[in-house]
Amino acid sequence: MIDFDSQLHKLIDHALAEDVGDGDHSTLCCIPADVKGKAVLKIKQDGILAGVDIAEKIFQYKKPTARFIRNKKDGDVMKEGEVAFEVETQVHTILQLERLVLNCMQRMSGIATLTRLYTDKLKGYKARLLDTRKTTPNFRLLEKEAVRIGGGVNHRFGLFDMIMLKDNHIDYCGGIVEAITRAYDYVQRYRPDLKIEVETRTLEDVAIAVEVGRGKIHRIMVDNFTPGDIKKALLLVKGAFETEASGGINLETIEEYAATGVDYVSVGGLIHQARSLDLSLKAVIV
């Protein structure tokens, strides 16, 4: 498990170091440090709102006395012209954090909006939507949070919290049998809490994983299978393991995959194909 707030604080510190550098000279040159102000987050595009909690955490991490008033919450449907939140604090703080807050919320809202489109397609099916590790370096924390807000389920966060024996692991290791055997021996010695997932590329792979993996692995991924072959794979699995369909699944095809009866459907495009939505943080002058 990751410490969310600790990771977020690192993200904030690194982002501000990149953006502010040795000082926000545009602000320092013309606004006294003790001046206080108010700003509102204006919604300029319809979608699913994400990042309100993060915005509050950013402001209060850098300025604990900041007054943050929510008008909407994460996961809400948002409409152009609405106001998501208001913040009152030192003007220097508002102007230094403005772009960081907007970058986070715009990106997160785009991901949450696309995720909601996918999860709406899964209504009535048992299949649940998973994200992947196809994320932006150093921004995975918030991209996966956006998936969760949009109604998806987070797959492993990184290489450290689950064993996933993919095609390259299996090929380098010498085959599925050897990979599963070594992985199981490893977790027994070092991390008994780690779950093991195995990627399969053919129905023969599935049969081998079922036979060798009993009592050892947790989930079987069927990668780039047709829906018809997934149904055949599920007959081999017989409910003994969780199942995950992956590979080229999109909005047009996800229902066909869900209808097979698979437990999970993973879609890398939730994150890497999402488009940021338009938001702005505007000063309120009384």
C-alpha positions as CSV (number, residue, x, y, z in Angstrom):
1,M,0.0,0.0,0.0
2,I,1.2,3.5,-0.7
3,D,0.9,6.5,1.6
4,F,-1.3,8.7,-0.6
5,D,-0.7,12.0,1.2
6,S,3.0,11.5,1.5
7,Q,3.3,10.7,-2.3
8,L,1.1,13.7,-3.0
9,H,3.3,16.0,-1.0
10,K,6.3,14.8,-3.0
11,L,4.4,15.4,-6.2
12,I,3.5,19.0,-5.1
13,D,7.1,19.8,-4.0
14,H,8.6,18.5,-7.3
15,A,6.0,20.3,-9.4
16,L,6.5,23.6,-7.6
17,A,10.3,23.3,-7.8
18,E,9.9,22.9,-11.6
19,D,7.4,25.8,-11.9
20,V,8.5,28.4,-9.3
21,G,12.2,27.9,-9.3
22,D,13.9,30.7,-7.5
23,G,10.7,32.7,-7.3
24,D,7.4,33.7,-8.9
25,H,8.9,37.0,-10.1
26,S,5.7,38.0,-12.0
27,T,3.9,38.1,-8.6
28,L,6.8,39.3,-6.5
29,C,7.3,42.3,-8.6
30,C,3.8,43.8,-8.2
31,I,1.9,42.3,-5.3
32,P,2.8,42.7,-1.6
33,A,3.3,39.4,0.3
34,D,0.6,40.2,2.9
35,V,-2.3,40.8,0.5
36,K,-5.1,38.3,0.7
37,G,-7.5,37.4,-2.1
38,K,-10.2,35.1,-3.3
39,A,-10.4,32.9,-6.5
40,V,-13.0,30.6,-7.9
41,L,-12.5,27.4,-10.0
42,K,-14.7,28.0,-13.1
43,I,-15.8,25.0,-15.2
44,K,-15.6,25.7,-19.0
45,Q,-16.4,22.2,-20.4
46,D,-18.9,19.5,-19.5
47,G,-17.7,16.3,-18.0
48,I,-17.0,14.5,-14.8
49,L,-15.3,16.6,-12.2
50,A,-12.1,15.2,-10.5
51,G,-9.4,16.8,-8.4
52,V,-11.4,18.9,-5.9
53,D,-10.0,16.9,-3.0
54,I,-6.5,17.3,-4.5
55,A,-6.9,21.0,-5.0
56,E,-7.8,21.4,-1.3
57,K,-4.9,19.3,-0.2
58,I,-2.5,21.4,-2.4
59,F,-3.7,24.7,-1.0
60,Q,-3.7,23.5,2.6
61,Y,-0.3,21.8,2.3
62,K,1.3,25.0,1.2
63,K,-0.9,27.3,3.3
64,P,-2.8,25.6,6.2
65,T,-4.8,28.7,6.9
66,A,-6.3,28.8,3.4
67,R,-10.1,28.8,3.4
68,F,-11.5,26.3,0.9
69,I,-15.2,26.2,0.1
70,R,-16.6,23.4,-2.1
71,N,-19.5,23.9,-4.4
72,K,-19.1,20.5,-6.1
73,K,-17.4,17.2,-5.2
74,D,-15.2,14.7,-7.1
75,G,-17.3,12.5,-9.3
76,D,-20.0,15.0,-9.9
77,V,-21.3,15.7,-13.4
78,M,-20.1,19.2,-14.2
79,K,-21.5,21.7,-16.7
80,E,-19.9,24.7,-18.4
81,G,-20.4,27.9,-16.3
82,E,-20.5,26.2,-12.9
83,V,-18.1,27.0,-10.0
84,A,-16.4,24.0,-8.4
85,F,-14.8,25.7,-5.4
86,E,-13.7,29.0,-3.9
87,V,-10.4,29.6,-2.1
88,E,-9.4,32.5,0.1
89,T,-5.7,33.0,1.1
90,Q,-2.6,35.1,0.4
91,V,-2.6,36.2,-3.3
92,H,1.0,35.0,-3.6
93,T,-0.2,31.5,-2.7
94,I,-3.1,31.6,-5.1
95,L,-0.9,32.7,-8.0
96,Q,1.9,30.2,-7.2
97,L,-0.5,27.2,-7.0
98,E,-2.9,28.2,-9.8
99,R,-1.2,26.3,-12.6
100,L,-0.5,23.2,-10.5
101,V,-4.1,23.0,-9.4
102,L,-5.4,23.5,-12.9
103,N,-3.0,21.0,-14.5
104,C,-4.0,18.4,-12.0
105,M,-7.7,19.0,-12.2
106,Q,-7.9,19.3,-16.0
107,R,-6.0,16.1,-16.5
108,M,-7.9,14.2,-13.8
109,S,-11.3,15.4,-15.0
110,G,-10.5,14.3,-18.6
111,I,-9.5,10.8,-17.3
112,A,-12.6,10.6,-15.0
113,T,-14.9,11.6,-17.9
114,L,-13.5,8.9,-20.2
115,T,-13.6,6.3,-17.4
116,R,-17.3,7.1,-16.8
117,L,-18.1,6.5,-20.5
118,Y,-16.5,3.1,-20.1
119,T,-18.1,2.2,-16.8
120,D,-21.5,3.2,-18.2
121,K,-21.0,0.6,-20.9
122,L,-20.5,-2.1,-18.2
123,K,-23.8,-1.6,-16.4
124,G,-25.6,-4.9,-16.2
125,Y,-22.4,-7.0,-16.5
126,K,-20.3,-8.4,-13.7
127,A,-17.1,-7.3,-15.4
128,R,-15.2,-4.4,-13.7
129,L,-13.0,-1.9,-15.4
130,L,-9.3,-1.8,-14.6
131,D,-6.6,0.7,-15.4
132,T,-3.0,-0.1,-16.2
133,R,0.6,1.2,-15.7
134,K,0.4,3.1,-18.9
135,T,0.6,6.4,-17.1
136,T,2.5,9.7,-17.2
137,P,5.8,9.4,-15.2
138,N,5.6,11.0,-11.8
139,F,1.8,11.6,-12.2
140,R,0.5,8.1,-11.8
141,L,-0.8,8.8,-8.3
142,L,-3.4,11.3,-9.6
143,E,-4.2,9.6,-12.9
144,K,-5.1,6.4,-11.1
145,E,-7.1,8.5,-8.5
146,A,-9.0,10.0,-11.5
147,V,-9.9,6.5,-12.8
148,R,-11.2,5.6,-9.3
149,I,-13.3,8.8,-9.3
150,G,-14.7,7.9,-12.7
151,G,-15.9,4.5,-11.5
152,G,-13.0,2.3,-12.5
153,V,-10.9,0.0,-10.4
154,N,-7.1,0.5,-9.9
155,H,-5.0,-2.4,-11.0
156,R,-1.6,-2.7,-9.2
157,F,0.0,0.7,-8.6
158,G,3.5,-0.3,-9.6
159,L,5.9,-3.2,-9.9
160,F,6.1,-3.6,-6.1
161,D,2.5,-4.4,-5.1
162,M,1.6,-7.4,-7.3
163,I,3.4,-10.0,-9.3
164,M,2.3,-9.9,-13.0
165,L,4.0,-12.5,-15.2
166,K,3.7,-10.9,-18.6
167,D,4.8,-12.3,-22.0
168,N,8.4,-11.0,-21.6
169,H,8.8,-12.5,-18.1
170,I,7.5,-15.8,-19.3
171,D,9.7,-15.9,-22.4
172,Y,12.8,-14.9,-20.5
173,C,12.0,-17.4,-17.8
174,G,11.5,-20.3,-20.2
175,G,7.8,-20.8,-20.2
176,I,4.6,-20.5,-18.1
177,V,5.4,-23.5,-15.8
178,E,8.8,-22.2,-14.9
179,A,7.5,-18.6,-14.4
180,I,4.7,-19.7,-12.1
181,T,6.9,-22.1,-10.1
182,R,9.6,-19.5,-9.5
183,A,7.1,-16.7,-8.7
184,Y,5.3,-18.9,-6.1
185,D,8.5,-19.9,-4.5
186,Y,9.6,-16.3,-4.4
187,V,6.4,-15.0,-2.6
188,Q,6.6,-17.9,-0.1
189,R,10.1,-16.8,0.8
190,Y,9.8,-13.0,0.6
191,R,6.3,-11.6,0.3
192,P,3.5,-14.1,1.0
193,D,1.0,-11.3,0.7
194,L,1.8,-10.7,-3.0
195,K,-0.8,-11.9,-5.4
196,I,0.3,-13.5,-8.7
197,E,-1.3,-12.8,-12.1
198,V,-0.3,-14.7,-15.3
199,E,-0.7,-13.4,-18.8
200,T,-1.8,-16.0,-21.4
201,R,-1.6,-15.7,-25.2
202,T,-3.3,-18.9,-26.3
203,L,-5.9,-21.4,-25.0
204,E,-3.0,-23.8,-24.5
205,D,-1.4,-21.2,-22.2
206,V,-4.7,-21.0,-20.3
207,A,-4.9,-24.7,-19.8
208,I,-1.3,-24.8,-18.5
209,A,-1.8,-21.9,-16.2
210,V,-5.0,-23.6,-14.8
211,E,-3.1,-26.9,-14.2
212,V,0.1,-25.5,-12.7
213,G,-1.4,-22.5,-11.0
214,R,-3.9,-24.1,-8.6
215,G,-3.2,-22.8,-5.1
216,K,-0.4,-20.6,-6.5
217,I,-1.8,-17.8,-8.7
218,H,-4.7,-15.4,-8.2
219,R,-5.7,-14.3,-11.7
220,I,-5.3,-15.3,-15.3
221,M,-5.1,-12.6,-18.0
222,V,-6.2,-13.5,-21.5
223,D,-4.4,-11.1,-23.7
224,N,-5.6,-10.2,-27.2
225,F,-8.2,-13.0,-27.2
226,T,-11.3,-12.7,-29.3
227,P,-14.5,-12.7,-27.2
228,G,-15.2,-16.2,-28.6
229,D,-11.9,-17.5,-27.4
230,I,-12.4,-15.8,-24.0
231,K,-15.6,-17.9,-23.6
232,K,-13.5,-21.0,-24.3
233,A,-10.9,-19.9,-21.8
234,L,-13.5,-19.4,-19.1
235,L,-14.7,-23.0,-19.6
236,L,-11.1,-24.1,-18.9
237,V,-10.8,-21.8,-15.8
238,K,-14.1,-22.9,-14.4
239,G,-14.1,-20.1,-11.8
240,A,-10.9,-21.3,-10.1
241,F,-9.2,-18.0,-10.7
242,E,-10.1,-14.4,-11.4
243,T,-10.0,-13.6,-15.1
244,E,-9.0,-10.4,-16.9
245,A,-9.4,-9.5,-20.6
246,S,-6.8,-7.2,-22.0
247,G,-5.5,-5.9,-25.4
248,G,-7.0,-3.4,-27.8
249,I,-10.4,-3.1,-26.0
250,N,-12.2,0.2,-26.6
251,L,-15.5,1.9,-26.2
252,E,-17.0,0.2,-29.2
253,T,-16.0,-3.3,-28.2
254,I,-16.0,-3.4,-24.4
255,E,-19.6,-4.6,-24.0
256,E,-18.8,-7.6,-26.2
257,Y,-15.9,-8.5,-23.9
258,A,-17.9,-7.9,-20.8
259,A,-20.7,-10.2,-22.1
260,T,-18.2,-13.2,-22.1
261,G,-18.5,-13.3,-18.3
262,V,-14.9,-12.3,-17.6
263,D,-14.3,-10.7,-14.2
264,Y,-12.2,-7.7,-15.3
265,V,-11.5,-5.7,-18.4
266,S,-8.4,-3.6,-18.5
267,V,-8.0,-0.6,-20.8
268,G,-4.8,1.4,-21.0
269,G,-6.5,4.1,-23.0
270,L,-8.4,5.3,-19.9
271,I,-5.3,7.3,-19.1
272,H,-3.1,7.6,-22.2
273,Q,-6.1,8.5,-24.5
274,A,-7.9,10.8,-22.2
275,R,-8.1,14.5,-23.1
276,S,-7.8,17.2,-20.5
277,L,-10.9,19.3,-19.9
278,D,-11.0,23.1,-19.7
279,L,-11.1,24.8,-16.3
280,S,-9.8,28.1,-15.0
281,L,-9.0,29.7,-11.7
282,K,-10.1,33.3,-11.7
283,A,-9.5,36.1,-9.2
284,V,-12.6,37.5,-7.5
285,I,-12.3,41.3,-7.0
286,V,-14.7,42.8,-4.5
